[in-house]
Amino acid sequence: MEKMYEAVIFIKPTLSEEELIAVLAKVKNFIIENKGVIVEEKVPEKKRLVFEVKKFNDAYYYFMKFTFEPSLVNEYGKRLRMIEEVIRQSVVLFVAPKIKPKKERKKPVVAETKPEVTPAPSDNKDAGV
């Protein structure tokens, strides 16, 4: 049974566009050859790294989501590490967030209060004498 995975891959920033395309082909080929399906991918973009990785301060950031056979995930990680241009990679199981239905709040019962009725002052001055 195939499961959904996410991969984040950092690639050397010194590559030309043609070399980057060749590296991405290597990254995707193992998945496709083993009957995996790439569900989503983002165009690689150069980003500044928070800390230095293998003496690089920048890297191409590449993200993809794919379905794959769980027994092959470790092998895929090994293959990624063997690609010289890949400086950091992470493949994790995708777990869809569970959305809990919102519970309807009961509105507090407010006791109805009747406004006090006060008689209007009378203008009859004769009535009190």
Buried (B, 14 or more C-beta within 10 A) or exposed (E): EEEBBBBBBBBBBEBEEEEBEEBBEBBBEBBEEEEBEBEEBEEBEEEEBEEEBEEBEBBBBBBBBBBBBEEBBEEBBEBBEEBEBBBBBEBEEBEEEEEEEEEEEEEEEEEEEEEEEEEEEEEEEEEEE
